Each structure stands twice: as C-alpha cells, then as structure tokens.
C-alpha cells in the first residue's frame, strides 16, 4: 500500500472514532476551568446566609479491639460525606460528555468533620482519598480510617455485659448556621460489610443528630453521634470461668447437706482445704524442678548438701539410677573418698612434670644432661627468665620450643577439663530435677490417696442400698 493511501486510511479511522475517546483533553480543560478561580477557603454556597447541608454516614467494617483497662474502642470505619459544591458545576455537553471527576481533597473545600471523642495520637485517623465530583456539583468523600475512640466500659455484669460506645462526629469550626449535618440513614451506620468479632456480638449501631450550644460559643453546633452497641460472647467465659466456679461452689455446699450428728461437716471442709493446699504446693515445686533443670555451670554451683541428698541418698531411696552409674550404699560411701583422692592426685600431678620426666628425650633435645638437670622441675613462668639470661645456646632454643609446646598443652588440657566439669555439673542439675520430680510424684500420690481414703472411711456409710 502506498504511503499516501495508508495516511488517508488512518485519518478516516481517526475521524470515525466516537467522541468518548476524546475524554483526556476534555477532562483536562474541565479541570483547568473549574480550578482556575476556585478558592478552597470559600464555603461553596449560593447564598452565604444559608447553611451548607452535609449528609453524613459511616460503614462499620470491623471491631479491632475493646480495651477495658484504658477504656478505648478501636474500629475500622469508612466515613461518608456528601454535599453540593456551588462552584463545581458544569454542562457535560460542553466538555465531551464528562460527567464526573476525581479530585484530591487538598484542592477543594471539604467539611472539617472530626470525631470529638478521639483518642488517637494524630486525632484524625482517616486516610484522605479523592473526592468524587459530579456535573451537578454533588461531592462524595469516603475516607477510610482506623478510629480509636474513648468509651466508658462498665463491667458490673461481666461476663454478661453489654457496652454502648459513642462516636461523636461534627464540624470543628463551622456552627450550625454555616454547616448543617444530616444523618444519611435513619437506621444509623451501615453494617452490611461488618466482619464478625470473636469476642463481641454487634447488636446495632443507631445514629442520632444533636444540636448543642457550648459554653464557649453562643452559636449552636450540630453533631452526629453513632452508638456502637456490643454484647460480650460468654461461651468462652462460661466453660472456663463460670462452670468451674459453680462446680467448686456446689462441692462446698455439699457439706451443708450432711446431718449435724454425722460429724463429717468439718472433715469434708478439711478435705477441700487439703486439696487446695496440694494444688498450690504442686505449682511451687514444679517451678523448683524447672529451675533445677535449666541451671548451668556458668550461673550456679551445686552445694555439697544438694549433691549428697539429691544425687545419692534420694536416688538410692527412690531406686533411681543414672546411665552407667548404679547407686548403692557402697557407692555412696565410696563417693566422698573418691573425690578426696581425685583432688589430691590432681594437685600433685601437673602436665609440666609429666613432660619433664621424659629424661632421655629431653637430653637429646637440649644437648646434654646438664640442661636437663637445670630445667627439671622448672615451671613455665621460670622458663621465661631462663630463656632471657641464656641466649644463643642450643639449650635456650630447646627451652623456648618446649615452653611454647607446654603452654599450648596446658591451655588445651584446661579447656577440656573445664568443658567436662561443666557438662558433669549440668547433668547433675538435670538429674537432681528428675529426683525432685519423682519424689513429688510419690509424695503427692500418697497424700491424695491417704486423704481420699481417710475421708471416705470416716463416713458412716459409703453406699446406700
């Protein structure tokens, strides 16, 4: 196809396009015409003596939290403000059929409606979205937000309580003669998109218009107050709080059903007290067992009496044993003597003397018996002074090499010994926790059995035929 023919075809297609495809230039021209002389400080009314009517409503999305302690209600809400701007009207036929615009709220006048009882740090928790403007001047502003409002929480009938939390909205600077708030729906807030809360049941959300004259100003101020009516769901509290209390109370009341001549009223009450004491004691001893189990060598040292009682006598009495260590009376008696021999042997033996006992190898390294005799029994700290005074000889070179080897061996041996001691101590604490746990199991079992049998046997009759 020739270039001239292709250009002609493209022109014809462009001319055949519908007028709606030219919305971009028309919308730009419309925005320029509307906002060229627009003043965001001007109240958009045809007659300044008349109030501007603003329809106000909200949509409750979710109850995020009810803070009873701080008396706060946190909700997710979409506000809805609708008014007519006298300065934002146009004939759609003059602008290519453009019927509506989306304009940022910073470029338009909008009512300064705020929540009076807000507890938010920024006071206004809304997200500023665009304002939808139609050709007849109608403006719709729907900002979503997380609202934190004050609420007087009454827990007199907890957990069967109802809470009524008010959310009061109104203009902050315009009085009722300048801005008139009108409730958008007589039923109150919109609950069609409400997300069910697991703790609270939403009863309703009625709204009410109020006209109040405050002490600061003689003009009346209009506000719209929505009341969120919620009721606490009692299923969780019923099974975890009410039922146990009722059962315990019923058990206590059973004592009053016994005849006075039976003499068992006090015994039954004593039994209840014993059970309560046992439960409290078990909690305390469980904490002790966990404390013993998680102790380490870096924080705690095991006292000698703990080693004697929990690692020897109690395990022998409870017939407990550790892997590879059978606990008997003989092992208990030999343990103390064994520890004393180990300490004595450890203090008399050092790594340096063990190495220096190798006379033959040492003489070959140092060049003769005189050097070996000179260094025999010499500590590592004394070797430093010897090396400083005896320089350049074969004996000093051998001393320096031997000193470095001995220091490395001493460091490695010390680390290994410390690691073994820490592991042994941690193992001892864990075994002590097991011993205490086993001892408590036996004692509490015996106590429960004895107390139950004693109460049952003290009754005049157990089975009624």
PLY file of the C-alpha trace (Angstrom):
ply
format ascii 1.0
element vertex 465
property float x
property float y
property float z
element edge 464
property int vertex1
property int vertex2
end_header
0.00 0.00 0.00
1.32 3.42 -0.91
2.23 5.79 1.94
-0.36 8.34 0.82
-3.14 5.76 0.82
-2.12 4.48 4.27
-2.15 8.01 5.68
-5.60 8.66 4.22
-6.98 5.45 5.76
-5.57 6.30 9.18
-7.16 9.75 9.02
-10.57 8.33 8.15
-10.38 5.83 11.04
-9.42 8.56 13.46
-12.36 10.70 12.37
-14.71 7.73 12.73
-13.83 7.19 16.39
-16.62 8.06 18.92
-16.41 11.30 20.85
-15.95 9.44 24.17
-12.38 8.62 23.14
-11.53 12.30 23.48
-12.11 12.36 27.27
-8.47 13.19 28.08
-8.40 16.69 26.54
-11.92 17.50 27.69
-11.22 16.44 31.26
-8.02 18.47 31.34
-9.84 21.50 30.03
-12.66 20.98 32.54
-10.22 20.78 35.47
-8.49 23.93 34.34
-11.79 25.79 34.04
-13.12 24.59 37.40
-9.99 25.10 39.48
-8.63 28.23 37.82
-10.57 30.60 40.06
-11.52 28.10 42.77
-10.83 29.10 46.39
-10.53 26.24 48.90
-11.35 28.63 51.78
-14.71 29.64 50.35
-17.79 27.92 51.72
-19.47 26.69 48.49
-22.99 28.07 48.79
-25.05 30.28 46.53
-26.31 32.33 49.48
-23.93 32.97 52.40
-26.84 33.36 54.83
-27.91 29.74 54.33
-26.14 26.72 55.86
-24.47 24.13 53.69
-26.13 20.75 54.13
-23.75 17.79 54.51
-25.11 14.27 54.58
-23.03 12.17 56.95
-22.89 8.41 57.44
-20.41 5.65 58.14
-19.81 1.98 57.39
-18.50 -0.19 60.21
-16.03 -2.72 58.86
-14.53 -4.30 61.97
-14.24 -4.00 65.74
-10.50 -4.37 66.20
-10.21 -4.18 69.97
-12.11 -3.23 73.11
-9.59 -2.10 75.73
-11.39 -2.35 79.06
-8.39 -1.18 81.08
-7.80 2.06 79.14
-11.49 2.39 78.15
-10.85 2.58 74.43
-12.63 1.24 71.36
-10.61 0.64 68.18
-12.61 0.21 64.97
-12.15 0.15 61.22
-14.68 2.55 59.68
-15.39 4.19 56.32
-16.86 7.66 56.62
-19.27 9.04 54.03
-19.71 12.80 53.49
-21.87 14.16 50.71
-22.54 17.83 49.87
-23.18 20.07 46.89
-20.47 22.49 45.81
-21.98 25.52 44.04
-18.65 26.28 42.32
-18.15 22.81 40.81
-20.97 22.63 38.26
-20.64 22.24 34.50
-22.58 21.29 31.40
-21.38 17.86 30.34
-22.20 18.51 26.68
-19.65 21.33 26.63
-16.87 19.03 27.86
-17.22 15.96 25.71
-19.72 14.18 27.94
-17.56 14.22 31.10
-19.98 13.53 33.95
-17.68 13.22 36.99
-14.17 13.91 38.22
-11.84 12.56 40.92
-10.05 15.44 42.62
-7.65 15.37 45.56
-9.22 16.92 48.69
-6.39 19.41 49.11
-7.59 21.29 46.03
-11.24 21.51 47.12
-13.23 22.78 50.04
-14.37 19.95 52.30
-16.11 19.98 55.67
-13.78 19.73 58.66
-15.72 16.93 60.30
-13.79 15.21 63.10
-14.55 12.69 65.82
-14.86 14.66 69.05
-14.02 11.79 71.42
-10.95 10.64 69.51
-8.05 9.14 71.49
-5.72 8.82 68.52
-2.27 10.43 68.66
-2.99 12.33 65.46
-6.63 12.90 66.46
-7.79 12.32 62.86
-7.22 8.71 61.84
-8.66 8.90 58.30
-6.84 8.35 55.03
-7.52 11.24 52.65
-8.90 9.83 49.42
-10.09 11.65 46.29
-13.40 13.46 46.19
-15.85 12.29 43.50
-17.39 15.41 41.90
-20.36 15.18 39.52
-21.51 17.72 36.96
-24.41 18.92 39.16
-21.93 19.92 41.92
-22.51 16.85 44.09
-19.38 15.87 46.03
-18.83 12.46 47.65
-15.95 11.96 50.07
-15.42 8.47 51.57
-12.23 8.37 53.69
-11.42 5.07 55.44
-9.60 5.02 58.75
-8.70 3.27 62.00
-10.55 5.12 64.75
-9.55 5.00 68.40
-12.38 6.44 70.48
-12.95 6.77 74.19
-15.63 4.54 75.66
-16.89 4.22 79.22
-16.63 0.48 79.92
-18.98 -0.88 82.57
-18.02 -4.40 83.72
-20.55 -4.67 86.53
-22.20 -7.71 84.91
-19.04 -9.28 83.45
-19.07 -11.59 81.52
-22.75 -10.94 80.74
-22.16 -7.27 79.99
-23.33 -5.01 77.19
-21.29 -1.99 76.16
-22.51 1.17 74.44
-19.69 3.16 72.87
-20.46 6.57 71.34
-18.65 8.03 68.36
-19.41 11.74 68.09
-18.72 13.47 64.76
-19.11 17.14 63.97
-17.57 20.16 62.34
-14.75 21.66 64.35
-15.09 25.28 63.20
-18.44 25.69 61.40
-21.50 26.18 63.59
-25.00 25.02 62.76
-25.80 28.25 60.91
-22.98 27.59 58.45
-22.87 23.81 58.17
-25.80 21.52 58.85
-25.02 17.83 59.35
-27.80 15.47 58.28
-27.94 11.79 59.11
-27.58 9.89 55.85
-29.63 6.88 57.00
-32.27 6.84 59.69
-31.22 3.33 60.74
-27.74 4.55 61.70
-24.47 3.11 60.47
-24.10 0.70 57.59
-23.40 -2.83 58.88
-23.64 -4.74 55.61
-19.86 -5.32 55.37
-19.21 -5.89 59.08
-16.68 -8.62 59.92
-17.86 -10.72 62.86
-15.81 -10.33 66.03
-14.89 -13.42 68.03
-15.30 -11.80 71.44
-18.10 -9.29 70.88
-21.51 -9.60 69.24
-22.71 -6.47 67.45
-26.28 -5.61 68.43
-26.70 -2.44 66.42
-25.33 0.97 65.55
-28.02 3.66 65.72
-27.27 7.26 64.91
-28.67 10.50 66.28
-28.40 14.16 65.33
-27.75 16.60 68.19
-27.71 20.38 68.30
-25.75 21.71 71.27
-24.83 25.20 72.44
-21.45 25.05 74.15
-20.22 27.40 76.87
-17.51 28.80 74.62
-19.76 29.99 71.83
-23.34 31.28 71.55
-23.94 29.57 68.19
-25.42 26.08 68.06
-23.16 23.26 66.89
-24.50 20.17 65.17
-23.07 16.69 65.63
-23.96 13.16 64.58
-23.46 10.54 67.32
-23.34 6.86 66.47
-23.65 4.36 69.31
-21.94 1.00 68.81
-23.93 -1.50 70.86
-21.99 -4.69 71.54
-22.52 -7.70 73.77
-19.76 -9.93 75.10
-19.79 -13.53 73.86
-19.99 -15.66 77.01
-19.25 -19.15 75.65
-15.53 -18.99 76.43
-16.03 -17.49 79.88
-18.90 -19.88 80.62
-16.82 -23.04 80.22
-13.54 -21.67 81.59
-14.73 -19.46 84.42
-18.36 -19.96 85.35
-18.60 -23.77 85.20
-15.50 -24.38 87.39
-16.71 -21.82 89.94
-20.16 -23.39 90.02
-18.72 -26.88 90.50
-16.43 -25.76 93.32
-19.28 -23.90 94.98
-21.54 -26.93 94.62
-18.92 -29.14 96.25
-18.65 -26.69 99.11
-22.43 -26.66 99.50
-22.48 -30.43 99.82
-21.08 -30.06 103.31
-24.28 -28.37 104.45
-26.35 -31.34 103.29
-24.73 -33.61 105.85
-26.71 -34.07 109.09
-25.10 -32.44 112.13
-24.95 -35.75 114.05
-22.70 -37.33 111.42
-19.75 -35.20 112.46
-18.40 -35.06 108.89
-19.03 -31.42 108.09
-15.59 -30.38 109.30
-13.91 -33.41 107.72
-15.25 -32.58 104.26
-14.16 -28.96 104.58
-10.73 -30.16 105.71
-10.55 -32.35 102.63
-11.24 -29.40 100.35
-8.56 -27.36 102.10
-6.06 -30.19 101.73
-6.74 -30.46 98.00
-6.30 -26.70 97.55
-3.04 -26.81 99.53
-1.80 -29.72 97.41
-2.52 -27.89 94.14
-0.74 -24.75 95.34
2.24 -26.77 96.57
2.48 -28.65 93.28
2.79 -25.37 91.38
5.60 -24.18 93.67
7.52 -27.46 93.43
7.09 -27.56 89.66
8.83 -24.18 89.48
11.67 -25.59 91.61
12.03 -28.61 89.30
12.18 -26.38 86.21
14.71 -24.13 87.91
16.97 -27.08 88.68
16.60 -28.50 85.18
17.70 -25.31 83.41
20.66 -24.41 85.65
24.11 -24.18 84.06
27.66 -24.21 85.37
28.22 -20.57 84.44
25.49 -19.34 86.79
25.07 -21.84 89.62
27.32 -24.07 91.69
25.87 -27.18 93.27
26.19 -27.11 97.09
27.58 -30.15 98.80
24.34 -30.90 100.64
22.46 -30.94 97.33
24.96 -33.43 95.91
24.66 -35.62 98.99
20.87 -35.54 99.26
19.66 -35.32 95.65
22.42 -37.23 93.85
23.00 -40.07 96.31
20.55 -40.64 99.16
17.27 -39.74 97.45
18.07 -41.70 94.23
19.02 -44.73 96.37
15.82 -44.42 98.36
13.67 -43.99 95.21
15.53 -46.77 93.33
16.71 -44.38 90.63
19.95 -44.78 88.70
21.88 -42.92 86.05
23.22 -44.49 82.83
26.37 -46.41 83.76
26.12 -45.40 87.43
24.32 -47.74 89.79
23.61 -46.08 93.13
24.04 -48.29 96.19
25.06 -47.79 99.80
28.58 -48.82 98.88
28.84 -46.25 96.08
27.54 -43.56 98.40
30.22 -44.36 101.00
32.97 -44.55 98.37
31.98 -41.30 96.66
33.45 -38.99 99.30
36.71 -40.92 99.48
36.97 -40.97 95.71
36.56 -37.20 95.46
39.31 -36.65 98.02
41.70 -38.93 96.13
40.94 -37.20 92.84
41.64 -33.76 94.28
44.88 -34.96 95.88
46.04 -36.66 92.71
45.14 -33.61 90.62
47.09 -31.24 92.88
50.22 -33.45 92.93
50.30 -34.00 89.21
50.91 -31.35 86.61
51.35 -31.52 82.93
54.80 -29.89 83.13
56.28 -32.55 85.46
54.86 -35.33 83.33
56.60 -33.97 80.30
59.88 -33.28 82.14
60.01 -36.90 83.41
61.00 -37.98 79.90
64.77 -37.72 80.67
66.11 -39.40 77.59
64.12 -37.43 75.05
64.71 -34.22 76.93
68.52 -34.74 76.96
68.51 -35.31 73.18
66.57 -32.12 72.57
68.54 -29.91 74.94
72.05 -31.21 74.07
73.16 -32.89 77.34
72.31 -33.90 80.89
73.31 -30.55 82.37
70.49 -28.75 80.55
68.00 -31.43 81.57
69.06 -31.23 85.21
68.88 -27.47 85.07
65.29 -27.46 83.76
63.95 -30.37 85.82
61.08 -29.26 87.97
61.13 -25.75 86.48
57.70 -24.13 85.95
56.62 -22.38 82.77
56.91 -18.93 84.35
60.51 -19.59 85.40
61.41 -20.70 81.89
60.81 -17.15 80.61
63.55 -15.79 82.89
65.93 -18.60 81.98
65.49 -18.02 78.27
66.22 -14.30 78.77
69.53 -14.99 80.56
70.74 -17.91 78.47
70.74 -16.75 74.84
72.24 -18.08 71.69
72.92 -21.60 73.03
71.26 -24.84 71.96
69.80 -25.22 75.42
67.96 -21.86 75.18
66.50 -22.77 71.80
65.20 -26.07 73.14
63.79 -24.30 76.19
61.89 -21.81 74.05
60.37 -24.55 71.89
59.49 -26.67 74.91
57.92 -23.67 76.62
55.59 -23.00 73.69
54.56 -26.64 73.49
53.87 -26.81 77.22
51.74 -23.67 77.15
49.62 -24.98 74.29
49.16 -28.34 76.00
48.25 -26.66 79.27
45.65 -24.44 77.55
44.06 -27.35 75.66
44.01 -29.56 78.74
42.48 -26.79 80.86
39.75 -26.16 78.30
38.89 -29.84 78.04
38.81 -30.22 81.80
36.54 -27.18 82.18
34.19 -28.45 79.46
33.96 -31.85 81.14
33.29 -30.26 84.52
30.52 -28.03 83.08
28.90 -30.98 81.33
29.03 -33.03 84.52
27.52 -30.19 86.55
24.68 -29.64 84.06
23.99 -33.37 84.07
23.93 -33.35 87.89
21.39 -30.50 87.97
19.14 -32.27 85.48
19.32 -35.49 87.45
18.55 -33.57 90.65
15.45 -32.12 88.93
14.38 -35.65 87.98
14.85 -36.81 91.57
12.76 -33.93 92.95
10.08 -34.57 90.33
9.92 -38.28 91.19
9.87 -37.54 94.91
6.98 -35.06 94.49
5.07 -37.59 92.38
5.28 -40.22 95.09
4.53 -37.83 97.96
1.53 -36.19 96.27
0.14 -39.52 95.14
0.36 -40.88 98.68
-1.16 -37.69 100.07
-4.10 -37.80 97.64
-4.78 -41.46 98.25
-4.48 -41.17 102.03
-6.65 -38.03 102.23
-9.33 -39.52 99.97
-9.40 -42.87 101.80
-9.46 -41.16 105.19
-12.44 -39.02 104.22
-14.31 -41.96 102.73
-13.63 -44.26 105.68
-14.66 -41.60 108.16
-18.14 -41.50 106.60
-20.81 -43.54 108.40
-21.77 -45.25 105.15
-20.49 -45.01 101.58
-23.07 -46.97 99.60
-26.74 -46.51 100.30
-28.85 -49.55 99.38
0 1
1 2
2 3
3 4
4 5
5 6
6 7
7 8
8 9
9 10
10 11
11 12
12 13
13 14
14 15
15 16
16 17
17 18
18 19
19 20
20 21
21 22
22 23
23 24
24 25
25 26
26 27
27 28
28 29
29 30
30 31
31 32
32 33
33 34
34 35
35 36
36 37
37 38
38 39
39 40
40 41
41 42
42 43
43 44
44 45
45 46
46 47
47 48
48 49
49 50
50 51
51 52
52 53
53 54
54 55
55 56
56 57
57 58
58 59
59 60
60 61
61 62
62 63
63 64
64 65
65 66
66 67
67 68
68 69
69 70
70 71
71 72
72 73
73 74
74 75
75 76
76 77
77 78
78 79
79 80
80 81
81 82
82 83
83 84
84 85
85 86
86 87
87 88
88 89
89 90
90 91
91 92
92 93
93 94
94 95
95 96
96 97
97 98
98 99
99 100
100 101
101 102
102 103
103 104
104 105
105 106
106 107
107 108
108 109
109 110
110 111
111 112
112 113
113 114
114 115
115 116
116 117
117 118
118 119
119 120
120 121
121 122
122 123
123 124
124 125
125 126
126 127
127 128
128 129
129 130
130 131
131 132
132 133
133 134
134 135
135 136
136 137
137 138
138 139
139 140
140 141
141 142
142 143
143 144
144 145
145 146
146 147
147 148
148 149
149 150
150 151
151 152
152 153
153 154
154 155
155 156
156 157
157 158
158 159
159 160
160 161
161 162
162 163
163 164
164 165
165 166
166 167
167 168
168 169
169 170
170 171
171 172
172 173
173 174
174 175
175 176
176 177
177 178
178 179
179 180
180 181
181 182
182 183
183 184
184 185
185 186
186 187
187 188
188 189
189 190
190 191
191 192
192 193
193 194
194 195
195 196
196 197
197 198
198 199
199 200
200 201
201 202
202 203
203 204
204 205
205 206
206 207
207 208
208 209
209 210
210 211
211 212
212 213
213 214
214 215
215 216
216 217
217 218
218 219
219 220
220 221
221 222
222 223
223 224
224 225
225 226
226 227
227 228
228 229
229 230
230 231
231 232
232 233
233 234
234 235
235 236
236 237
237 238
238 239
239 240
240 241
241 242
242 243
243 244
244 245
245 246
246 247
247 248
248 249
249 250
250 251
251 252
252 253
253 254
254 255
255 256
256 257
257 258
258 259
259 260
260 261
261 262
262 263
263 264
264 265
265 266
266 267
267 268
268 269
269 270
270 271
271 272
272 273
273 274
274 275
275 276
276 277
277 278
278 279
279 280
280 281
281 282
282 283
283 284
284 285
285 286
286 287
287 288
288 289
289 290
290 291
291 292
292 293
293 294
294 295
295 296
296 297
297 298
298 299
299 300
300 301
301 302
302 303
303 304
304 305
305 306
306 307
307 308
308 309
309 310
310 311
311 312
312 313
313 314
314 315
315 316
316 317
317 318
318 319
319 320
320 321
321 322
322 323
323 324
324 325
325 326
326 327
327 328
328 329
329 330
330 331
331 332
332 333
333 334
334 335
335 336
336 337
337 338
338 339
339 340
340 341
341 342
342 343
343 344
344 345
345 346
346 347
347 348
348 349
349 350
350 351
351 352
352 353
353 354
354 355
355 356
356 357
357 358
358 359
359 360
360 361
361 362
362 363
363 364
364 365
365 366
366 367
367 368
368 369
369 370
370 371
371 372
372 373
373 374
374 375
375 376
376 377
377 378
378 379
379 380
380 381
381 382
382 383
383 384
384 385
385 386
386 387
387 388
388 389
389 390
390 391
391 392
392 393
393 394
394 395
395 396
396 397
397 398
398 399
399 400
400 401
401 402
402 403
403 404
404 405
405 406
406 407
407 408
408 409
409 410
410 411
411 412
412 413
413 414
414 415
415 416
416 417
417 418
418 419
419 420
420 421
421 422
422 423
423 424
424 425
425 426
426 427
427 428
428 429
429 430
430 431
431 432
432 433
433 434
434 435
435 436
436 437
437 438
438 439
439 440
440 441
441 442
442 443
443 444
444 445
445 446
446 447
447 448
448 449
449 450
450 451
451 452
452 453
453 454
454 455
455 456
456 457
457 458
458 459
459 460
460 461
461 462
462 463
463 464
